[in-house]
């Protein structure tokens, strides 16, 4: 069992659970990890989590590629992305999202919004391509 210790914000603590699982699966004998994840590492983790959720829900790499492109355009996968021209925040750039929303919740809310409004990431991306927003 891996011992994962994170010092920092809530998104880091939430991400620790997923990192621990990833380490255990990858190494089959997890080693302790100590420290704070960089922004680059958090972006990688966000992509890893979102990819798993999209592949589970849609069973399609096409949908994952669409989501990757969409959220890369919106926030470059930065869970602290803040739009100065609106109240959009986080990875999916949801309007009115509080700035302290954990990364995992941002991903869940973004996927829920896409499913409700467009049906799939590829349809959301098609809308974004025509309108510049989704």
N, C-alpha and C positions, 0 to 999 in steps of 0.2 A: 504494500500500500504506500502510495506517495504521500509525503508530507509537503504541502504547498503553503507557503507563507507569503502574503502580500501585504504591503504597507501602502495605504493610499486610499483612493476613492472607491465608492461602491462598485463602479463598473469593473475595477480590478478584482474585487472580491468575488463578484459573480463570475467573472472570467476564470478565476482560479478553479472552480468546480469543473469546468470543461477542460482546462489544461491538464488537470490531474487525471481525468479519464483518458485524454489523448495520450498522455505519457504512459499510462498503464497499458493501454492497447498496443502502442508502438513498441515499447521496450519489453513488455511482458514481465518486467521486473523493475518497476519504477524507482527512480532515485529522487531524493528531496530536491526541491527547487526553491531558492530563496531570492528575494529581491523584488523590484518593481518592474513591471513590463514597460517597454518603451511604447511610444505612439505607433511606431511601425509594427511592433509585435501585437498591439491591440487591434490594429487594422487587419492583420493576418488572422487573428483569432475571430474577429467579426465575420470575415469572409468564410472561414471554416465552419462557424456555427450556422450562418445563413445558408451556405451550400448544403449542409446536412438537412436543414429544415425544408428547403426547396425540393431537394431530391426525394425526401420522404413524402412530401405533399403532392408533388406533380409528377414524380418518377421520370423526369426529363432533364437532360443536360441543356437542352435548348432553353428551358425556362430559367435554369441557373445562369446561363450566359446572358440572358436578357436582364435578369436582376443585377448581375455583376455590372453590366454596362450602365444600367439606369442609376444605380446608387454610386457608381464611380463618377458619373456626371454630376450628381446632386451634391455629394459630400466628399468624394474620394475616400469613402469608408471611414471618415473621421467621426467618432462618436461625440466629439465636442464641436462639430461644425455648426456655426451660427450664421444665419443669413442676415446681413445688416439691412436689407431692404424689406424684410418681412419678419414674422415671428417664427419662421421655420427653423427647426433645430435638429441636430443629430444625423445619424447615418441616412435615414429615409427622408430627412427634411420635412417633418410633419409640422404643420402650423400649430402654434400654441403649445408645443411639447415643452415641459419644464426642463431647465438646463441640468437638473440633477437626475434625469431619467437614466437608469442603468442601460448599458449597451445591449444586454439581452432583451430587455423590455422594448428598446427602440426597434430591434429587429422584429420582434413579435408584432408590435403595433404596425410597423411598416408592411409586413406580409399580410396582416389582417386587412389593412386599408386597401392594398392592391387586390386581394381576393374579392373584397366587398365591392369595390368600385369598378374594377376592370376584369376580374375573373382569373387573370394570370399575369405574371411578370412580362411575358412577351406582348400582351395587349397593352399593358401600362407603358412599355417602352415605345410601342407604335404610336400611342397617344402623345408621349413626350417628344418623339421625333417630329410630329406635326405641329405641336403647340409650344414646345420649349419648357413645359412643366407637366406634372402629372397629378 
